[in-house]
Amino acid sequence: MRRAIDGPATGESPEGDPKIRVLLAEGVESARISVNEGLSVSSAGLVLLESTGKCAVLVAGNPPQIEVTLEPSGKVAVAEGEITVTPRGNPAFAFDGVSYEGTVRVLSAAGGGLNLVNTVPLETYLEGVLPHEMGNPGTDGYDALKRRPSRRGRMRWSGRGPMRRNHSTCTQVFRIRCTGG
């Protein structure tokens, strides 16, 4: 189950967009992350591995060490504590059969194994999650939002103060987006 990680956002992108961290996997022994247009793997600000074109990295670890194998070249790098996988070009990467945007941090888990954390711009996260939380997203991703019933037709917001109707996903996501909490 993917979930947002509690705590402040991980910072802002160069464009000033706030970011959110989402836990993709917790305590796994290994994971495969694939991209279509190349990637770089870094730790403590140093680039460990780079690749162009379609490739994947296999991460495995015996905490605190993390071993990274670049496929198909077979190059291997080892880091302690944490690595960051940054896709190039198209920002999408795939993990466990699902595509994501942003970067992936692989951290040594406290109880052993590895944690995978996706860092993604907040707007991108909301565009991907909100339609699914509201129901069937439809072909354009927004059908569920257009058809969401309320007592007086579509839910409207005047722009003053938090949107309040009930404690639905819509109001929860709105508060997170606009007030940070």
Contact map, one row per residue, 1 for C-alpha under 8 A:
1110000000000000000000011000000000000000000000000000000000000000000000000000000000000000000000000000000000000000000000000000000000000000000000000000000000000000000000000000000000000
1111000000000000000001111000000000000000000000000000000000000000000000000000000000000000000000000000000000000000000000000000000000000000000000000000000000000000000000000000000000000
1111100000000000000001110000000000000000000000000000000000000000000000000000000000000000000000000000000000000000000000000000000000000000000000000000000000000000000000000000000000000
0111110000000000000111100000000000000000000000000000000000000000000000000000000000000000000000000000000000000000000000000000000000000000000000000000000000000000000000000000000000000
0011111000000000000111100000000000000000000000000000000000000000000000000000000000000000000000000000000000000000000000000000000000000000000000000000000000000000000000000000000000000
0001111100000000000000000000000000000000000000000000000000000000000000000000000000000000000000000000000000000000000000000000000000000000000000000000000000000000000000000000000000000
0000111110000000000000000000000000000000000000000000000000000000000000000000000000000000000000000000000000000000000000000000000000000000000000000000000000000000000000000000000000000
0000011111000000000100000000000000000000000000000000000000000000000000000000000000000000000000000000000000000000000000000000000000000000000000000000000000000000000000000000000000000
0000001111110000011110000000000000000000000000000000000000000000000000000000000000000000000000000000000000000000000000000000000000000000000000000000000000000000000000000000000000000
0000000111110000011110000000000000000000000000000000000000000000000000000000000000000000000000000000000000000000000000100000000000000000000000000000000000000000000000000000000000000
0000000011111000011000000000000000000000000000000000000000000000000000000000000000000000000000000000000000000000000000000000000000000000000000000000000000000000000000000000000000000
0000000011111111111000000000000000000000000000000000000000000000000000000000000000000000000000000000000000000000000000000000000000000000000000000000000000000000000000000000000000000
0000000000111111111000000000000000000000000000000000000000000000000000000000000000000000000000000000000000000000000000001000000000000000000000000000000000000000000000000000000000000
0000000000011111100000000000000000000000000000000000000000000000000000000000000000000000000000000000000000000000000000000000000000000000000000000000000000000000000000000000000000000
0000000000011111100000000000000000000000000000000000000000000000000000000000000000000000000000000000000000000000000000000000000000000000000000000000000000000000000000000000000000000
0000000000011111110000000000000000000000000000000000000000000000000000000000000000000000000000000000000000000000000000000000000000000000000000000000000000000000000000000000000000000
0000000000011111111000000000000000000000000000000000000000000000000000000000000000000000000000000000000000000000000000001110000000000000000000000000000000000000000000000000000000000
0000000011111001111100000000000000000000000000000000000000000000000000000000000000000000000000000000000000000000000000001100000000000000000000000000000000000000000000000000000000000
0000000011111000111110000000000000000000000000000000000000000000000000000000000000000000000000000000000000000000000000111100000000000000000000000000000000000000000000000000000000000
0001100111000000011111000000000000000000000000000000000000000000000000000000000000000000000000000000000000000000000000111100100000000000000000000000000000000000000000000000000000000
0001100011000000001111100000000000000000000000000000000000000000000000000000000000000000000000000000000000000000000011110000000000000000000000000000000000000000000000000000000000000
0111100000000000000111110000000000000000000000000000000000000000000000000000000000000000000000000000000000000000000011110000000000000000000000000000000000000000000000000000000000000
0111100000000000000011111100000000000000000000000000000000000000000000000000000000000000000000000000000000000000001111000000000000000000000000000000000000000000000000000000000000000
1110000000000000000001111100000000000000000000000000000000000000000000000000000000000000000000000000000000000000001111000000000000000000000000000000000000000000000000000000000000000
1100000000000000000000111111000000000000000000000000000000000000000000000000000000000000000000000000000000000000011110000000000000000000000000000000000000000000000000000000000000000
0000000000000000000000111111000000000000000000000000000000000000000000000000000000000000000000000000000000001000111100000000000000000000000000000000000000000000000000000000000000000
0000000000000000000000001111100000000000000000000000000000000000000000000000000000000000000000000000000000001011111000000000000000000000000000000000000000000000000000000000000000000
0000000000000000000000001111111000000000000000000000000000000000000000000000000000000000000000000000000000000000111000000000000000000000000000000000000000000000000000000000000000000
0000000000000000000000000011111000000000000000000000000000011000000000000000000000000000000000000000000000000000110000000000000000000000000000000000000000000000000000000000000000000
0000000000000000000000000001111100000000000000000000000001111000000000000000000000000000000000000000000000000000110000000000000000000000000000000000000000000000000000000000000000000
0000000000000000000000000001111110000000000000000000000001110000000000000000000000000000000000100000000000000000000000000000000000000000000000000000000000000000000000000000000000000
0000000000000000000000000000011111000000000000000000000111100000000000000000000000000000000000110000000000000000000000000000000000000000000000000000000000000000000000000000000000000
0000000000000000000000000000001111100000000000000000000111000000000000000000000000000000000011110000000000000000000000000000000000000000000000000000000000000000000000000000000000000
0000000000000000000000000000000111110000000000000000011110000000000000000000000000000000000011100000000000000000000000000000000000000000000000000000000000000000000000000000000000000
0000000000000000000000000000000011111110000000000000111100000000000000000000000000000010000111000000000000000000000000000000000000000000000000000000000000000000000000000000000000000
0000000000000000000000000000000001111100000000000000111000000000000000000000000000000000010110000000000000000000000000000000000000000000000000000000000000000000000000000000000000000
0000000000000000000000000000000000111110000000000001111000000000000000000000000000000011110000000000000000000000000000000000000000000000000000000000000000000000000000000000000000000
0000000000000000000000000000000000111111000000000111111000000000000000000000000000000011100000000000000000000000000000000000000000000000000000000000000000000000000000000000000000000
0000000000000000000000000000000000101111100000000111001000000000000000000000000000001111000000000000000000000000000000000000000000000000000000000000000000000000000000000000000000000
0000000000000000000000000000000000000111110000111110000000000000000000000000000000001111000000000000000000000000000000000000000000000000000000000000000000000000000000000000000000000
0000000000000000000000000000000000000011111000111100000000000000000000000000000000111100000000000000000000000000000000000000000000000000000000000000000000000000000000000000000000000
0000000000000000000000000000000000000001111111111000000000000000000000000000000000111000000000000000000000000000000000000000000000000000000000000000000000000000000000000000000000000
0000000000000000000000000000000000000000111111110000000000000000000000000000001001110000000000000000000000000000000000000000000000000000000000000000000000000000000000000000000000000
0000000000000000000000000000000000000000011111000000000000000000000000000000000001100000000000000000000000000000000000000000000000000000000000000000000000000000000000000000000000000
0000000000000000000000000000000000000000011111100000000000000000000000000000000000000000000000000000000000000000000000000000000000000000000000000000000000000000000000000000000000000
0000000000000000000000000000000000000000011111110000000000000000000000000000000000000000000000000000000000000000000000000000000000000000000000000000000000000000000000000000000000000
0000000000000000000000000000000000000001111011111100000000000000000000000000000000000000000000000000000000000000000000000000000000000000000000000000000000000000000000000000000000000
0000000000000000000000000000000000000001111001111100000000000000000000000000100000000000000000000000000000000000000000000000000000000000000000000000000000000000000000000000000000000
0000000000000000000000000000000000000001110000111110000000000000000001000010100000000000000000000000000000000000000000000000000000000000000000000000000000000000000000000000000000000
0000000000000000000000000000000000000111100000111111000000000000000000000000000000000000000000000000000000000000000000000000000000000000000000000000000000000000000000000000000000000
0000000000000000000000000000000000000111000000001111101000000000000000000000000000000000000000000000000000000000000000000000000000000000000000000000000000000000000000000000000000000
0000000000000000000000000000000000001110000000000111111000000000000000000000000000000001000000000000000000000000000000000000000000000000000000000000000000000000000000000000000000000
0000000000000000000000000000000000111100000000000011111000000000000000000000000000000000000000000000000000000000000000000000000000000000000000000000000000000000000000000000000000000
0000000000000000000000000000000001111100000000000001111100000000000000000000000000000000000000000000000000000000000000000000000000000000000000000000000000000000000000000000000000000
0000000000000000000000000000000001111110000000000011111110000000000001110000000000000000000000000000000000000000000000000000000000000000000000000000000000000000000000000000000000000
0000000000000000000000000000000111100000000000000000011111000000000001110000000000000000000000000000000000000000000000000000000000000000000000000000000000000000000000000000000000000
0000000000000000000000000000000111000000000000000000001111100000000111100000000000000000000000000000000000000000000000000000000000000000000000000000000000000000000000000000000000000
0000000000000000000000000000011110000000000000000000000111110000000111100000000000000000000000000000000000000000000000000000000000000000000000000000000000000000000000000000000000000
0000000000000000000000000000011100000000000000000000000011111000011110000000000000000000000000000000000000000000000000000000000000000000000000000000000000000000000000000000000000000
0000000000000000000000000000111000000000000000000000000001111100011100000000000000000000000000000000000000000000010000000000000000000000000000000000000000000000000000000000000000000
0000000000000000000000000000110000000000000000000000000000111111111000000000000000000000000000000000000000010000110000000000000000000000000000000000000000000000000000000000000000000
0000000000000000000000000000000000000000000000000000000000011111110000000000000000000000000000000000000000000001100000000000000000000000000000000000000000000000000000000000000000000
0000000000000000000000000000000000000000000000000000000000001111110000000000000110000000000000000000000000011001110000000000000000000000000000000000000000000000000000000000000000000
0000000000000000000000000000000000000000000000000000000000001111110000000000000110000000000000000000000000010000000000000000000000000000000000000000000000000000000000000000000000000
0000000000000000000000000000000000000000000000000000000000001111111000000000011110000000000000000000000000010000000000000000000000000000000000000000000000000000000000000000000000000
0000000000000000000000000000000000000000000000000000000000111111111100000000011111100000000000000000000000010000000000000000000000000000000000000000000000000000000000000000000000000
0000000000000000000000000000000000000000000000000000000000111000111110000001111000000000000000000000000000000000000000000000000000000000000000000000000000000000000000000000000000000
0000000000000000000000000000000000000000000000000000000011110000011111000001110000000000000000000000000000000000000000000000000000000000000000000000000000000000000000000000000000000
0000000000000000000000000000000000000000000000000000000011100000001111100111100000000000000000000000000000000000000000000000000000000000000000000000000000000000000000000000000000000
0000000000000000000000000000000000000000000000001000001111000000000111111111000000000000000000000000000000000000000000000000000000000000000000000000000000000000000000000000000000000
0000000000000000000000000000000000000000000000000000001111000000000011111110000000000000000000000000000000000000000000000000000000000000000000000000000000000000000000000000000000000
0000000000000000000000000000000000000000000000000000001100000000000001111100000000000000000000000000000000000000000000000000000000000000000000000000000000000000000000000000000000000
0000000000000000000000000000000000000000000000000000000000000000000001111110000000000000000000000000000000000000000000000000000000000000000000000000000000000000000000000000000000000
0000000000000000000000000000000000000000000000000000000000000000000011111111000000000000000000000000000000000000000000000000000000000000000000000000000000000000000000000000000000000
0000000000000000000000000000000000000000000000001000000000000000000011101111100000000000000000000000000000000000000000000000000000000000000000000000000000000000000000000000000000000
0000000000000000000000000000000000000000000000000000000000000000001111000111110000000000000000000000000000000000000000000000000000000000000000000000000000000000000000000000000000000
0000000000000000000000000000000000000000000000011000000000000000001110000011111000000000000000000000000000000000000000000000000000000000000000000000000000000000000000000000000000000
0000000000000000000000000000000000000000000000000000000000000000111100000001111100000000000000000000000000000000000000000000000000000000000000000000000000000000000000000000000000000
0000000000000000000000000000000000000000001000000000000000000000111000000000111111100000000000000000000000000000000000000000000000000000000000000000000000000000000000000000000000000
0000000000000000000000000000000000000000000000000000000000000011110000000000011111000000000000000000000000000000000000000000000000000000000000000000000000000000000000000000000000000
0000000000000000000000000000000000000000000000000000000000000011110000000000001111100000000000000000000000110000000000000000000000000000000000000000000000000000000000000000000000000
0000000000000000000000000000000000000000001100000000000000000000010000000000001111110000000000000000000011110000000000000000000000000000000000000000000000000000000000000000000000000
0000000000000000000000000000000000000000111100000000000000000000010000000000001011111000000000000000000011100000000000000000000000000000000000000000000000000000000000000000000000000
0000000000000000000000000000000000000000111000000000000000000000000000000000000001111100000000000000001111000000000000000000000000000000000000000000000000000000000000000000000000000
0000000000000000000000000000000000000011110000000000000000000000000000000000000000111110000000000000001111000000000000000000000000000000000000000000000000000000000000000000000000000
0000000000000000000000000000000000000011100000000000000000000000000000000000000000011111000000000000011100000000000000000000000000000000000000000000000000000000000000000000000000000
0000000000000000000000000000000000101111000000000000000000000000000000000000000000001111111110000000011000000000000000000000000000000000000000000000000000000000000000000000000000000
0000000000000000000000000000000000001111000000000001000000000000000000000000000000000111111000000000000000000000000000000000000000000000000000000000000000000000000000000000000000000
0000000000000000000000000000000000001100000000000000000000000000000000000000000000000011111000000000000000000000000000000000000000000000000000000000000000000000000000000000000000000
0000000000000000000000000000000000011000000000000000000000000000000000000000000000000011111100000000000000000000000000000000000000000000000000000000000000000000000000000000000000000
0000000000000000000000000000000000000000000000000000000000000000000000000000000000000011111110000000110000000000000000000000000000000000000000000000000000000000000000000000000000000
0000000000000000000000000000000000110000000000000000000000000000000000000000000000000010011111000011110000000000000000000000000000000000000000000000000000000000000000000000000000000
0000000000000000000000000000000011110000000000000000000000000000000000000000000000000010001111100011110000000000000000000000000000000000000000000000000000000000000000000000000000000
0000000000000000000000000000000011100000000000000000000000000000000000000000000000000000000111111111000000000000000000000000000000000000000000000000000000000000000000000000000000000
0000000000000000000000000000001111000000000000000000000000000000000000000000000000000000000011111111000000000000000000000000000000000000000000000000000000000000000000000000000000000
0000000000000000000000000000000110000000000000000000000000000000000000000000000000000000000001111100000000000000000000000000000000000000000000000000000000000000000000000000000000000
0000000000000000000000000000000000000000000000000000000000000000000000000000000000000000000001111110000000000000000000000000000000000000000000000000000000000000000000000000000000000
0000000000000000000000000000000000000000000000000000000000000000000000000000000000000000000001111111000000000000000000000000000000000000000000000000000000000000000000000000000000000
0000000000000000000000000000000000000000000000000000000000000000000000000000000000000000000111101111100000000000000000000000000000000000000000000000000000000000000000000000000000000
0000000000000000000000000000000000000000000000000000000000000000000000000000000000000000000111100111110000000000000000000000000000000000000000000000000000000000000000000000000000000
0000000000000000000000000000000000000000000000000000000000000000000000000000000000000000001110000011111000000000000000010001000000000000000000000000000000000000000000000000000000000
0000000000000000000000000000000000000000000000000000000000000000000000000000000000000110001110000001111100000000000001111000000000000000000000000000000000000000000000000000000000000
0000000000000000000000000000000000000000000000000000000000000000000000000000000000011110000000000000111110000000000001110000000000000000000000000000000000000000000000000000000000000
0000000000000000000000000000000000000000000000000000000000000000000000000000000000011100000000000000011111000000000111100000000000000000000000000000000000000000000000000000000000000
0000000000000000000000000000000000000000000000000000000000000000000000000000000001111000000000000000001111100000000111100000000000000000000000000000000000000000000000000000000000000
0000000000000000000000000000000000000000000000000000000000000000000000000000000001111000000000000000000111110000011110000000000000000000000000000000000000000000000000000000000000000
0000000000000000000000000000000000000000000000000000000000000000000000000000000011100000000000000000000011111000011110000000000000000000000000000000000000000000000000000000000000000
0000000000000000000000000000000000000000000000000000000000001011110000000000000011000000000000000000000001111101111000000000000000000000000000000000000000000000000000000000000000000
0000000000000000000000000110000000000000000000000000000000000010000000000000000000000000000000000000000000111111111000000000000000000000000000000000000000000000000000000000000000000
0000000000000000000000000000000000000000000000000000000000000000000000000000000000000000000000000000000000011111100000000000000000000000000000000000000000000000000000000000000000000
0000000000000000000000000010000000000000000000000000000000000000000000000000000000000000000000000000000000001111100000000000000000000000000000000000000000000000000000000000000000000
0000000000000000000000000010000000000000000000000000000000000110000000000000000000000000000000000000000000011111110000000000000000000000000000000000000000000000000000000000000000000
0000000000000000000000000111110000000000000000000000000000001110000000000000000000000000000000000000000000011111111000000000000000000000000000000000000000000000000000000000000000000
0000000000000000000000001111110000000000000000000000000000011010000000000000000000000000000000000000000001111001111100000000000000000000000000000000000000000000000000000000000000000
0000000000000000000000111111000000000000000000000000000000000000000000000000000000000000000000000000000001111000111110000000000000000000000000000000000000000000000000000000000000000
0000000000000000000000111100000000000000000000000000000000000000000000000000000000000000000000000000000111100000011111000000000000000000000000000000000000000000000000000000000000000
0000000000000000000011111000000000000000000000000000000000000000000000000000000000000000000000000000000111100000001111100000000000000000000000000000000000000000000000000000000000000
0000000000000000000011110000000000000000000000000000000000000000000000000000000000000000000000000000011110000000000111110000000000000000000000000000000000000000000000000000000000000
0000000001000000001111000000000000000000000000000000000000000000000000000000000000000000000000000000011110000000000011111000000000000000000000000000000000000000000000000000000000000
0000000000000000001111000000000000000000000000000000000000000000000000000000000000000000000000000000111000000000000001111101100000000000000000000000000000000000000000000000000000000
0000000000001000111100000000000000000000000000000000000000000000000000000000000000000000000000000000010000000000000000111111100000000000000000000000000000000000000000000000000000000
0000000000000000111100000000000000000000000000000000000000000000000000000000000000000000000000000000000000000000000000011111110000000000000000000000000000000000000000000000000010000
0000000000000000100000000000000000000000000000000000000000000000000000000000000000000000000000000000000000000000000000001111111000000000000000000000000000000000000000000000000000000
0000000000000000000000000000000000000000000000000000000000000000000000000000000000000000000000000000100000000000000000011111111100000000000000000000000000000000000000000000000000000
0000000000000000000100000000000000000000000000000000000000000000000000000000000000000000000000000000000000000000000000011111111110000000000000000000000000000000000000000000000000000
0000000000000000000000000000000000000000000000000000000000000000000000000000000000000000000000000000000000000000000000000111111111000000000000000000000000000000000000000000100000000
0000000000000000000000000000000000000000000000000000000000000000000000000000000000000000000000000000000000000000000000000011111111100000000000000000000000000000000000000000000000000
0000000000000000000000000000000000000000000000000000000000000000000000000000000000000000000000000000000000000000000000000001111111110000000010000000000000000000000000000000000000000
0000000000000000000000000000000000000000000000000000000000000000000000000000000000000000000000000000000000000000000000000000111111111000000000000000000000000000000000000000000000000
0000000000000000000000000000000000000000000000000000000000000000000000000000000000000000000000000000000000000000000000000000011111111100000000000000000000000000000000000100100000000
0000000000000000000000000000000000000000000000000000000000000000000000000000000000000000000000000000000000000000000000000000001111111111100011111000000000000000000000000000000000000
0000000000000000000000000000000000000000000000000000000000000000000000000000000000000000000000000000000000000000000000000000000111111111100000010000000000000000000000000000000000000
0000000000000000000000000000000000000000000000000000000000000000000000000000000000000000000000000000000000000000000000000000000011111110000000000000000000000000000000001000000000000
0000000000000000000000000000000000000000000000000000000000000000000000000000000000000000000000000000000000000000000000000000000001111111100000011001000000000000000000001100000000000
0000000000000000000000000000000000000000000000000000000000000000000000000000000000000000000000000000000000000000000000000000000000111111100000010000000000000000000000000000000000000
0000000000000000000000000000000000000000000000000000000000000000000000000000000000000000000000000000000000000000000000000000000000110111110000110000000000000000000000000000000000000
0000000000000000000000000000000000000000000000000000000000000000000000000000000000000000000000000000000000000000000000000000000000110111111111111000000000000000000000000000000000000
0000000000000000000000000000000000000000000000000000000000000000000000000000000000000000000000000000000000000000000000000000000000000001111111110000000000000000000000000000000000000
0000000000000000000000000000000000000000000000000000000000000000000000000000000000000000000000000000000000000000000000000000000000000000111111100000000000000000000000000000000000000
0000000000000000000000000000000000000000000000000000000000000000000000000000000000000000000000000000000000000000000000000000000000000000111111100000000000000000000000000000000000000
0000000000000000000000000000000000000000000000000000000000000000000000000000000000000000000000000000000000000000000000000000000100100000111111110000000000000000000000000000000000000
0000000000000000000000000000000000000000000000000000000000000000000000000000000000000000000000000000000000000000000000000000000000100000111111111100000000000000000000000000000000000
0000000000000000000000000000000000000000000000000000000000000000000000000000000000000000000000000000000000000000000000000000000000100001111111111110000000000000000000000000000000000
0000000000000000000000000000000000000000000000000000000000000000000000000000000000000000000000000000000000000000000000000000000000110111110011111111000000000000000000000000000000000
0000000000000000000000000000000000000000000000000000000000000000000000000000000000000000000000000000000000000000000000000000000000100100100001111111000000000000000000000000000000000
0000000000000000000000000000000000000000000000000000000000000000000000000000000000000000000000000000000000000000000000000000000000000000000001111111000001000000000000000000000000000
0000000000000000000000000000000000000000000000000000000000000000000000000000000000000000000000000000000000000000000000000000000000000000000000111111100001000000000000000000000000000
0000000000000000000000000000000000000000000000000000000000000000000000000000000000000000000000000000000000000000000000000000000000000100000000011111110001100000000000000000000000000
0000000000000000000000000000000000000000000000000000000000000000000000000000000000000000000000000000000000000000000000000000000000000000000000000011111011100000000000000000000000000
0000000000000000000000000000000000000000000000000000000000000000000000000000000000000000000000000000000000000000000000000000000000000000000000000001111111100000000000000000000000000
0000000000000000000000000000000000000000000000000000000000000000000000000000000000000000000000000000000000000000000000000000000000000000000000000000111110000000000000000000000000000
0000000000000000000000000000000000000000000000000000000000000000000000000000000000000000000000000000000000000000000000000000000000000000000000000000011111100000000000000000000000000
0000000000000000000000000000000000000000000000000000000000000000000000000000000000000000000000000000000000000000000000000000000000000000000000000000111111100000000000000000000000000
0000000000000000000000000000000000000000000000000000000000000000000000000000000000000000000000000000000000000000000000000000000000000000000000000111110111110000000000000000000000000
0000000000000000000000000000000000000000000000000000000000000000000000000000000000000000000000000000000000000000000000000000000000000000000000000001110111111000000000000000000000000
0000000000000000000000000000000000000000000000000000000000000000000000000000000000000000000000000000000000000000000000000000000000000000000000000000000001111100000000000000000000000
0000000000000000000000000000000000000000000000000000000000000000000000000000000000000000000000000000000000000000000000000000000000000000000000000000000000111111001000000000000000000
0000000000000000000000000000000000000000000000000000000000000000000000000000000000000000000000000000000000000000000000000000000000000000000000000000000000011111000000000000000000000
0000000000000000000000000000000000000000000000000000000000000000000000000000000000000000000000000000000000000000000000000000000000000000000000000000000000001111100000000000000000000
0000000000000000000000000000000000000000000000000000000000000000000000000000000000000000000000000000000000000000000000000000000000000000000000000000000000001111110000000000000000000
0000000000000000000000000000000000000000000000000000000000000000000000000000000000000000000000000000000000000000000000000000000000000000000000000000000000000011111000000000000000000
0000000000000000000000000000000000000000000000000000000000000000000000000000000000000000000000000000000000000000000000000000000000000000000000000000000000000001111100000010011000000
0000000000000000000000000000000000000000000000000000000000000000000000000000000000000000000000000000000000000000000000000000000000000000000000000000000000001000111110000010011000000
0000000000000000000000000000000000000000000000000000000000000000000000000000000000000000000000000000000000000000000000000000000000000000000000000000000000000000011111100010000000000
0000000000000000000000000000000000000000000000000000000000000000000000000000000000000000000000000000000000000000000000000000000000000000000000000000000000000000001111110010000000000
0000000000000000000000000000000000000000000000000000000000000000000000000000000000000000000000000000000000000000000000000000000000000000000000000000000000000000000111110010000000000
0000000000000000000000000000000000000000000000000000000000000000000000000000000000000000000000000000000000000000000000000000000000000000000000000000000000000000000111111111000000000
0000000000000000000000000000000000000000000000000000000000000000000000000000000000000000000000000000000000000000000000000000000000000000000000000000000000000000000011111111000000000
0000000000000000000000000000000000000000000000000000000000000000000000000000000000000000000000000000000000000000000000000000000000001100000000000000000000000000000000111111100000000
0000000000000000000000000000000000000000000000000000000000000000000000000000000000000000000000000000000000000000000000000000000001000100000000000000000000000000000000111111110000000
0000000000000000000000000000000000000000000000000000000000000000000000000000000000000000000000000000000000000000000000000000000000000000000000000000000000000000011111111111111000000
0000000000000000000000000000000000000000000000000000000000000000000000000000000000000000000000000000000000000000000000000000000000000000000000000000000000000000000000111111111100000
0000000000000000000000000000000000000000000000000000000000000000000000000000000000000000000000000000000000000000000000000000010001000000000000000000000000000000000000001111111110000
0000000000000000000000000000000000000000000000000000000000000000000000000000000000000000000000000000000000000000000000000000000000000000000000000000000000000000011000000111111111000
0000000000000000000000000000000000000000000000000000000000000000000000000000000000000000000000000000000000000000000000000000000000000000000000000000000000000000011000000011111111111
0000000000000000000000000000000000000000000000000000000000000000000000000000000000000000000000000000000000000000000000000000000000000000000000000000000000000000000000000001111111111
0000000000000000000000000000000000000000000000000000000000000000000000000000000000000000000000000000000000000000000000000100000000000000000000000000000000000000000000000000111111111
0000000000000000000000000000000000000000000000000000000000000000000000000000000000000000000000000000000000000000000000000000000000000000000000000000000000000000000000000000011111110
0000000000000000000000000000000000000000000000000000000000000000000000000000000000000000000000000000000000000000000000000000000000000000000000000000000000000000000000000000001111111
0000000000000000000000000000000000000000000000000000000000000000000000000000000000000000000000000000000000000000000000000000000000000000000000000000000000000000000000000000001111111
0000000000000000000000000000000000000000000000000000000000000000000000000000000000000000000000000000000000000000000000000000000000000000000000000000000000000000000000000000001110111
